[in-house]
Amino acid sequence: MKILLPVDGTPSSLHAVQHALRLRREGLDANFVLANVQTPPSLYEVVTAHDPAVLDDMRRAAGADLLAPAEALLEGAGAAWESEVAGGEPGHVLVDLVETYGCDAVVMGAQEEGEGIGPVAMALLEHCPVPVTVVRAPAAAEPADAQA
């Protein structure tokens, strides 16, 4: 089974990677595709950079930095994976990546605590041709003073 793991650098996305690895430890025969989608450059970036290749290089580097912690988790677990940094509207690009890589499922993080499901997760839930699991991060423990 090939699972797409969208990673945006948030703790929630890393929690989803940990969830997928837990499924693998419990016996799921899976390998992974890590994906980071960089949004298109703003008009200001285009005007000031003057060179589209510079913007592409910057976005690839930023995406690679965001993927590094997830890659370290996968490497530490001995899991097989591929990585992709893409550009565009995240919901559409991730659906395209599912099809390009032949993924069987998507495991992704919900928005940060208390914010519900974000627009990228909603886009995948609505348009993705494979099952999508949205993983909520564990609730923060209450301080000891509040438990009295």
Secondary structure by P-SEA (a helix, b strand, c coil): cbbbbbbcccaaaaaaaaaaaaaaaacccbbbbbbbbbccccaaaaaaaccaaaaaaaaaaaaaaaaaaaaaaaaaacccbbbbbbbccaaaaaaaaaaaacccbbbbbcccccccccaaaaaaacccccbbbbbbcccccccccccc
